[in-house]
Amino acid sequence: MALFKKRTAGKPGEWYYCLEHKKVEEGPECPAKDRFGPYTTPEEARLAMETAQERNLEWETDPKWHDKPAPGTPGD
């Protein structure tokens, strides 16, 4: 008896964006390494790449994540 069953179908209402096929999928059709999600709506899944880009920009410009170098270190 297997401890874990392979989940082949998603729950109703789970939406994913497949990075390989560049399409919205209901339920996980592709491997987890190739998708973003789950999202609650197909529209949210369709906007997955834009959402990721916005979040990356927020992180890159967040001063909390870019401390000033300590005195005497390179980049000072």
Biopython code that builds the backbone (N, CA, C, O; Angstrom):
import numpy as np
from Bio.PDB.StructureBuilder import StructureBuilder

atoms = [
    (1, "MET", "N", (0.844, -1.184, 0.000)),
    (1, "MET", "CA", (0.000, 0.000, 0.000)),
    (1, "MET", "C", (0.888, 1.245, 0.000)),
    (1, "MET", "O", (1.817, 1.363, 0.799)),
    (2, "ALA", "N", (0.588, 2.153, -0.895)),
    (2, "ALA", "CA", (1.366, 3.384, -0.999)),
    (2, "ALA", "C", (0.953, 4.362, 0.092)),
    (2, "ALA", "O", (-0.226, 4.495, 0.418)),
    (3, "LEU", "N", (1.943, 5.038, 0.644)),
    (3, "LEU", "CA", (1.639, 6.048, 1.653)),
    (3, "LEU", "C", (1.004, 7.283, 1.039)),
    (3, "LEU", "O", (0.079, 7.870, 1.601)),
    (4, "PHE", "N", (1.508, 7.660, -0.109)),
    (4, "PHE", "CA", (1.014, 8.851, -0.774)),
    (4, "PHE", "C", (0.502, 8.475, -2.153)),
    (4, "PHE", "O", (1.172, 7.774, -2.911)),
    (5, "LYS", "N", (-0.679, 8.944, -2.460)),
    (5, "LYS", "CA", (-1.230, 8.699, -3.788)),
    (5, "LYS", "C", (-0.872, 9.872, -4.687)),
    (5, "LYS", "O", (-0.897, 11.027, -4.262)),
    (6, "LYS", "N", (-0.546, 9.568, -5.913)),
    (6, "LYS", "CA", (-0.238, 10.618, -6.877)),
    (6, "LYS", "C", (-1.537, 11.323, -7.245)),
    (6, "LYS", "O", (-2.498, 10.693, -7.685)),
    (7, "ARG", "N", (-1.550, 12.612, -7.063)),
    (7, "ARG", "CA", (-2.742, 13.401, -7.365)),
    (7, "ARG", "C", (-2.708, 13.785, -8.832)),
    (7, "ARG", "O", (-1.828, 14.530, -9.261)),
    (8, "THR", "N", (-3.640, 13.292, -9.587)),
    (8, "THR", "CA", (-3.633, 13.563, -11.019)),
    (8, "THR", "C", (-4.615, 14.650, -11.413)),
    (8, "THR", "O", (-4.426, 15.305, -12.438)),
    (9, "ALA", "N", (-5.648, 14.856, -10.632)),
    (9, "ALA", "CA", (-6.643, 15.875, -10.974)),
    (9, "ALA", "C", (-6.698, 16.907, -9.861)),
    (9, "ALA", "O", (-6.586, 16.577, -8.680)),
    (10, "GLY", "N", (-6.871, 18.141, -10.251)),
    (10, "GLY", "CA", (-6.976, 19.200, -9.271)),
    (10, "GLY", "C", (-8.371, 19.276, -8.696)),
    (10, "GLY", "O", (-9.296, 18.626, -9.181)),
    (11, "LYS", "N", (-8.508, 20.061, -7.674)),
    (11, "LYS", "CA", (-9.820, 20.300, -7.093)),
    (11, "LYS", "C", (-10.583, 21.239, -8.019)),
    (11, "LYS", "O", (-9.971, 22.058, -8.705)),
    (12, "PRO", "N", (-11.893, 21.134, -8.050)),
    (12, "PRO", "CA", (-12.663, 22.088, -8.862)),
    (12, "PRO", "C", (-12.357, 23.517, -8.418)),
    (12, "PRO", "O", (-12.336, 23.817, -7.224)),
    (13, "GLY", "N", (-12.127, 24.368, -9.369)),
    (13, "GLY", "CA", (-11.828, 25.764, -9.064)),
    (13, "GLY", "C", (-10.362, 26.081, -8.885)),
    (13, "GLY", "O", (-10.027, 27.233, -8.608)),
    (14, "GLU", "N", (-9.468, 25.112, -9.030)),
    (14, "GLU", "CA", (-8.031, 25.384, -8.982)),
    (14, "GLU", "C", (-7.553, 25.668, -10.397)),
    (14, "GLU", "O", (-7.765, 24.869, -11.309)),
    (15, "TRP", "N", (-6.914, 26.799, -10.567)),
    (15, "TRP", "CA", (-6.417, 27.209, -11.884)),
    (15, "TRP", "C", (-4.919, 27.409, -11.804)),
    (15, "TRP", "O", (-4.402, 27.893, -10.797)),
    (16, "TYR", "N", (-4.229, 27.039, -12.860)),
    (16, "TYR", "CA", (-2.770, 27.129, -12.930)),
    (16, "TYR", "C", (-2.363, 27.783, -14.250)),
    (16, "TYR", "O", (-3.110, 27.779, -15.228)),
    (17, "TYR", "N", (-1.153, 28.344, -14.242)),
    (17, "TYR", "CA", (-0.570, 28.854, -15.482)),
    (17, "TYR", "C", (0.623, 27.965, -15.795)),
    (17, "TYR", "O", (1.566, 27.886, -15.009)),
    (18, "CYS", "N", (0.582, 27.290, -16.954)),
    (18, "CYS", "CA", (1.669, 26.407, -17.363)),
    (18, "CYS", "C", (2.750, 27.244, -18.050)),
    (18, "CYS", "O", (2.495, 27.909, -19.054)),
    (19, "LEU", "N", (3.954, 27.196, -17.492)),
    (19, "LEU", "CA", (5.078, 27.954, -18.038)),
    (19, "LEU", "C", (5.599, 27.348, -19.333)),
    (19, "LEU", "O", (6.137, 28.062, -20.180)),
    (20, "GLU", "N", (5.443, 26.047, -19.492)),
    (20, "GLU", "CA", (5.945, 25.382, -20.691)),
    (20, "GLU", "C", (5.018, 25.614, -21.887)),
    (20, "GLU", "O", (5.476, 25.923, -22.987)),
    (21, "HIS", "N", (3.717, 25.463, -21.662)),
    (21, "HIS", "CA", (2.753, 25.593, -22.760)),
    (21, "HIS", "C", (2.163, 26.996, -22.875)),
    (21, "HIS", "O", (1.445, 27.308, -23.825)),
    (22, "LYS", "N", (2.481, 27.838, -21.883)),
    (22, "LYS", "CA", (2.000, 29.234, -21.850)),
    (22, "LYS", "C", (0.487, 29.290, -21.985)),
    (22, "LYS", "O", (-0.059, 29.982, -22.844)),
    (23, "LYS", "N", (-0.186, 28.522, -21.087)),
    (23, "LYS", "CA", (-1.646, 28.505, -21.120)),
    (23, "LYS", "C", (-2.190, 28.273, -19.719)),
    (23, "LYS", "O", (-1.499, 27.771, -18.832)),
    (24, "VAL", "N", (-3.445, 28.653, -19.551)),
    (24, "VAL", "CA", (-4.164, 28.449, -18.302)),
    (24, "VAL", "C", (-4.744, 27.043, -18.306)),
    (24, "VAL", "O", (-5.276, 26.578, -19.314)),
    (25, "GLU", "N", (-4.632, 26.368, -17.155)),
    (25, "GLU", "CA", (-5.146, 25.007, -17.020)),
    (25, "GLU", "C", (-6.008, 24.916, -15.775)),
    (25, "GLU", "O", (-5.677, 25.498, -14.742)),
    (26, "GLU", "N", (-7.114, 24.187, -15.868)),
    (26, "GLU", "CA", (-7.892, 23.906, -14.662)),
    (26, "GLU", "C", (-7.375, 22.593, -14.106)),
    (26, "GLU", "O", (-7.377, 21.566, -14.785)),
    (27, "GLY", "N", (-6.933, 22.645, -12.861)),
    (27, "GLY", "CA", (-6.311, 21.472, -12.276)),
    (27, "GLY", "C", (-4.888, 21.334, -12.789)),
    (27, "GLY", "O", (-4.559, 21.865, -13.850)),
    (28, "PRO", "N", (-4.046, 20.631, -12.055)),
    (28, "PRO", "CA", (-2.658, 20.492, -12.487)),
    (28, "PRO", "C", (-2.510, 19.480, -13.617)),
    (28, "PRO", "O", (-2.493, 18.272, -13.380)),
    (29, "GLU", "N", (-2.405, 19.970, -14.823)),
    (29, "GLU", "CA", (-2.194, 19.096, -15.975)),
    (29, "GLU", "C", (-0.708, 18.820, -16.188)),
    (29, "GLU", "O", (-0.331, 17.731, -16.621)),
    (30, "CYS", "N", (0.124, 19.796, -15.887)),
    (30, "CYS", "CA", (1.567, 19.685, -16.105)),
    (30, "CYS", "C", (2.282, 19.556, -14.751)),
    (30, "CYS", "O", (1.695, 19.860, -13.713)),
    (31, "PRO", "N", (3.544, 19.108, -14.757)),
    (31, "PRO", "CA", (4.297, 18.969, -13.500)),
    (31, "PRO", "C", (4.416, 20.298, -12.758)),
    (31, "PRO", "O", (4.413, 21.366, -13.369)),
    (32, "ALA", "N", (4.521, 20.215, -11.445)),
    (32, "ALA", "CA", (4.605, 21.407, -10.597)),
    (32, "ALA", "C", (5.764, 22.315, -10.993)),
    (32, "ALA", "O", (5.661, 23.535, -10.866)),
    (33, "LYS", "N", (6.861, 21.741, -11.469)),
    (33, "LYS", "CA", (8.029, 22.555, -11.845)),
    (33, "LYS", "C", (7.732, 23.453, -13.036)),
    (33, "LYS", "O", (8.482, 24.394, -13.296)),
    (34, "ASP", "N", (6.653, 23.182, -13.766)),
    (34, "ASP", "CA", (6.318, 23.936, -14.970)),
    (34, "ASP", "C", (5.096, 24.833, -14.815)),
    (34, "ASP", "O", (4.536, 25.286, -15.813)),
    (35, "ARG", "N", (4.676, 25.095, -13.579)),
    (35, "ARG", "CA", (3.448, 25.875, -13.442)),
    (35, "ARG", "C", (3.465, 26.802, -12.232)),
    (35, "ARG", "O", (4.189, 26.575, -11.263)),
    (36, "PHE", "N", (2.660, 27.840, -12.312)),
    (36, "PHE", "CA", (2.369, 28.734, -11.193)),
    (36, "PHE", "C", (0.941, 28.436, -10.752)),
    (36, "PHE", "O", (0.089, 28.108, -11.578)),
    (37, "GLY", "N", (0.680, 28.550, -9.461)),
    (37, "GLY", "CA", (-0.672, 28.372, -8.977)),
    (37, "GLY", "C", (-0.690, 27.531, -7.717)),
    (37, "GLY", "O", (0.363, 27.124, -7.226)),
    (38, "PRO", "N", (-1.855, 27.271, -7.197)),
    (38, "PRO", "CA", (-3.156, 27.480, -7.810)),
    (38, "PRO", "C", (-3.674, 28.897, -7.601)),
    (38, "PRO", "O", (-3.321, 29.582, -6.642)),
    (39, "TYR", "N", (-4.515, 29.302, -8.527)),
    (39, "TYR", "CA", (-5.224, 30.574, -8.472)),
    (39, "TYR", "C", (-6.715, 30.269, -8.345)),
    (39, "TYR", "O", (-7.162, 29.171, -8.677)),
    (40, "THR", "N", (-7.475, 31.244, -7.866)),
    (40, "THR", "CA", (-8.911, 31.012, -7.657)),
    (40, "THR", "C", (-9.742, 31.236, -8.909)),
    (40, "THR", "O", (-10.872, 30.756, -9.003)),
    (41, "THR", "N", (-9.181, 31.971, -9.880)),
    (41, "THR", "CA", (-9.933, 32.225, -11.116)),
    (41, "THR", "C", (-9.019, 32.029, -12.325)),
    (41, "THR", "O", (-7.799, 32.130, -12.203)),
    (42, "PRO", "N", (-9.605, 31.750, -13.490)),
    (42, "PRO", "CA", (-8.792, 31.657, -14.697)),
    (42, "PRO", "C", (-8.104, 32.979, -15.032)),
    (42, "PRO", "O", (-7.000, 32.987, -15.576)),
    (43, "GLU", "N", (-8.751, 34.089, -14.710)),
    (43, "GLU", "CA", (-8.164, 35.409, -14.986)),
    (43, "GLU", "C", (-6.892, 35.620, -14.171)),
    (43, "GLU", "O", (-5.900, 36.123, -14.698)),
    (44, "GLU", "N", (-6.906, 35.240, -12.887)),
    (44, "GLU", "CA", (-5.704, 35.352, -12.062)),
    (44, "GLU", "C", (-4.583, 34.497, -12.635)),
    (44, "GLU", "O", (-3.429, 34.925, -12.669)),
    (45, "ALA", "N", (-4.914, 33.298, -13.081)),
    (45, "ALA", "CA", (-3.907, 32.416, -13.671)),
    (45, "ALA", "C", (-3.356, 33.013, -14.964)),
    (45, "ALA", "O", (-2.157, 32.925, -15.228)),
    (46, "ARG", "N", (-4.226, 33.618, -15.766)),
    (46, "ARG", "CA", (-3.787, 34.223, -17.025)),
    (46, "ARG", "C", (-2.788, 35.346, -16.769)),
    (46, "ARG", "O", (-1.897, 35.584, -17.584)),
    (47, "LEU", "N", (-2.933, 36.030, -15.651)),
    (47, "LEU", "CA", (-2.058, 37.162, -15.310)),
    (47, "LEU", "C", (-0.851, 36.742, -14.465)),
    (47, "LEU", "O", (-0.161, 37.600, -13.914)),
    (48, "ALA", "N", (-0.591, 35.448, -14.357)),
    (48, "ALA", "CA", (0.472, 34.939, -13.479)),
    (48, "ALA", "C", (1.832, 35.552, -13.780)),
    (48, "ALA", "O", (2.549, 35.933, -12.855)),
    (49, "MET", "N", (2.199, 35.656, -15.043)),
    (49, "MET", "CA", (3.521, 36.195, -15.382)),
    (49, "MET", "C", (3.613, 37.678, -15.030)),
    (49, "MET", "O", (4.652, 38.135, -14.554)),
    (50, "GLU", "N", (2.542, 38.430, -15.258)),
    (50, "GLU", "CA", (2.545, 39.853, -14.888)),
    (50, "GLU", "C", (2.636, 40.009, -13.375)),
    (50, "GLU", "O", (3.365, 40.866, -12.877)),
    (51, "THR", "N", (1.894, 39.178, -12.645)),
    (51, "THR", "CA", (1.938, 39.224, -11.185)),
    (51, "THR", "C", (3.346, 38.921, -10.687)),
    (51, "THR", "O", (3.844, 39.604, -9.792)),
    (52, "ALA", "N", (3.991, 37.911, -11.252)),
    (52, "ALA", "CA", (5.357, 37.558, -10.855)),
    (52, "ALA", "C", (6.321, 38.706, -11.151)),
    (52, "ALA", "O", (7.190, 39.023, -10.338)),
    (53, "GLN", "N", (6.161, 39.321, -12.318)),
    (53, "GLN", "CA", (7.031, 40.437, -12.687)),
    (53, "GLN", "C", (6.851, 41.609, -11.713)),
    (53, "GLN", "O", (7.834, 42.221, -11.295)),
    (54, "GLU", "N", (5.608, 41.920, -11.354)),
    (54, "GLU", "CA", (5.347, 43.003, -10.401)),
    (54, "GLU", "C", (5.951, 42.694, -9.038)),
    (54, "GLU", "O", (6.547, 43.567, -8.407)),
    (55, "ARG", "N", (5.798, 41.456, -8.586)),
    (55, "ARG", "CA", (6.352, 41.074, -7.284)),
    (55, "ARG", "C", (7.869, 41.110, -7.303)),
    (55, "ARG", "O", (8.484, 41.529, -6.322)),
    (56, "ASN", "N", (8.482, 40.685, -8.389)),
    (56, "ASN", "CA", (9.945, 40.748, -8.500)),
    (56, "ASN", "C", (10.420, 42.193, -8.436)),
    (56, "ASN", "O", (11.407, 42.488, -7.762)),
    (57, "LEU", "N", (9.734, 43.097, -9.125)),
    (57, "LEU", "CA", (10.116, 44.504, -9.107)),
    (57, "LEU", "C", (9.978, 45.084, -7.702)),
    (57, "LEU", "O", (10.843, 45.833, -7.249)),
    (58, "GLU", "N", (8.884, 44.736, -7.011)),
    (58, "GLU", "CA", (8.707, 45.209, -5.633)),
    (58, "GLU", "C", (9.858, 44.734, -4.755)),
    (58, "GLU", "O", (10.397, 45.503, -3.959)),
    (59, "TRP", "N", (10.233, 43.464, -4.901)),
    (59, "TRP", "CA", (11.317, 42.925, -4.092)),
    (59, "TRP", "C", (12.636, 43.610, -4.429)),
    (59, "TRP", "O", (13.397, 43.965, -3.528)),
    (60, "GLU", "N", (12.911, 43.797, -5.706)),
    (60, "GLU", "CA", (14.181, 44.392, -6.128)),
    (60, "GLU", "C", (14.327, 45.837, -5.666)),
    (60, "GLU", "O", (15.447, 46.317, -5.493)),
    (61, "THR", "N", (13.221, 46.531, -5.465)),
    (61, "THR", "CA", (13.282, 47.933, -5.064)),
    (61, "THR", "C", (12.924, 48.146, -3.594)),
    (61, "THR", "O", (12.825, 49.288, -3.146)),
    (62, "ASP", "N", (12.728, 47.069, -2.840)),
    (62, "ASP", "CA", (12.375, 47.175, -1.423)),
    (62, "ASP", "C", (13.637, 47.468, -0.614)),
    (62, "ASP", "O", (14.556, 46.649, -0.589)),
    (63, "PRO", "N", (13.691, 48.628, 0.048)),
    (63, "PRO", "CA", (14.905, 48.980, 0.792)),
    (63, "PRO", "C", (15.202, 48.028, 1.946)),
    (63, "PRO", "O", (16.354, 47.931, 2.371)),
    (64, "LYS", "N", (14.203, 47.327, 2.463)),
    (64, "LYS", "CA", (14.459, 46.375, 3.554)),
    (64, "LYS", "C", (15.345, 45.222, 3.105)),
    (64, "LYS", "O", (16.013, 44.602, 3.932)),
    (65, "TRP", "N", (15.364, 44.922, 1.804)),
    (65, "TRP", "CA", (16.141, 43.802, 1.296)),
    (65, "TRP", "C", (17.481, 44.239, 0.719)),
    (65, "TRP", "O", (18.254, 43.411, 0.237)),
    (66, "HIS", "N", (17.751, 45.523, 0.768)),
    (66, "HIS", "CA", (18.999, 46.035, 0.208)),
    (66, "HIS", "C", (19.685, 46.911, 1.251)),
    (66, "HIS", "O", (19.691, 48.138, 1.148)),
    (67, "ASP", "N", (20.256, 46.262, 2.250)),
    (67, "ASP", "CA", (20.940, 46.989, 3.306)),
    (67, "ASP", "C", (22.188, 47.653, 2.763)),
    (67, "ASP", "O", (22.781, 47.194, 1.787)),
    (68, "LYS", "N", (22.573, 48.730, 3.404)),
    (68, "LYS", "CA", (23.825, 49.386, 3.046)),
    (68, "LYS", "C", (24.979, 48.504, 3.490)),
    (68, "LYS", "O", (24.900, 47.889, 4.553)),
    (69, "PRO", "N", (26.042, 48.423, 2.714)),
    (69, "PRO", "CA", (27.193, 47.605, 3.112)),
    (69, "PRO", "C", (27.824, 48.150, 4.400)),
    (69, "PRO", "O", (27.788, 49.350, 4.670)),
    (70, "ALA", "N", (28.390, 47.255, 5.169)),
    (70, "ALA", "CA", (29.086, 47.668, 6.396)),
    (70, "ALA", "C", (30.312, 48.493, 6.030)),
    (70, "ALA", "O", (30.931, 48.255, 4.992)),
    (71, "PRO", "N", (30.672, 49.466, 6.876)),
    (71, "PRO", "CA", (31.857, 50.280, 6.577)),
    (71, "PRO", "C", (33.101, 49.405, 6.413)),
    (71, "PRO", "O", (33.325, 48.465, 7.176)),
    (72, "GLY", "N", (33.895, 49.734, 5.411)),
    (72, "GLY", "CA", (35.140, 49.022, 5.155)),
    (72, "GLY", "C", (34.974, 47.787, 4.268)),
    (72, "GLY", "O", (35.949, 47.080, 4.014)),
    (73, "THR", "N", (33.753, 47.516, 3.794)),
    (73, "THR", "CA", (33.557, 46.364, 2.910)),
    (73, "THR", "C", (33.451, 46.862, 1.466)),
    (73, "THR", "O", (33.096, 48.017, 1.231)),
    (74, "PRO", "N", (33.754, 46.004, 0.514)),
    (74, "PRO", "CA", (33.629, 46.410, -0.892)),
    (74, "PRO", "C", (32.198, 46.892, -1.187)),
    (74, "PRO", "O", (31.228, 46.332, -0.678)),
    (75, "GLY", "N", (32.090, 47.916, -1.999)),
    (75, "GLY", "CA", (30.794, 48.491, -2.331)),
    (75, "GLY", "C", (30.401, 49.598, -1.369)),
    (75, "GLY", "O", (29.319, 50.173, -1.486)),
    (76, "ASP", "N", (31.275, 49.896, -0.419)),
    (76, "ASP", "CA", (31.036, 50.934, 0.605)),
    (76, "ASP", "C", (31.089, 52.294, -0.023)),
    (76, "ASP", "O", (30.914, 53.299, 0.665)),
]
sb = StructureBuilder()
sb.init_structure("model")
sb.init_model(0)
sb.init_chain("A")
sb.init_seg("    ")
for serial, (resi, resn, name, xyz) in enumerate(atoms, 1):
    if name == "N":
        sb.init_residue(resn, " ", resi, " ")
    sb.init_atom(name, np.array(xyz, "f"), 0.0, 1.0, " ", f" {name:<3s}", serial, name[0])
structure = sb.get_structure()
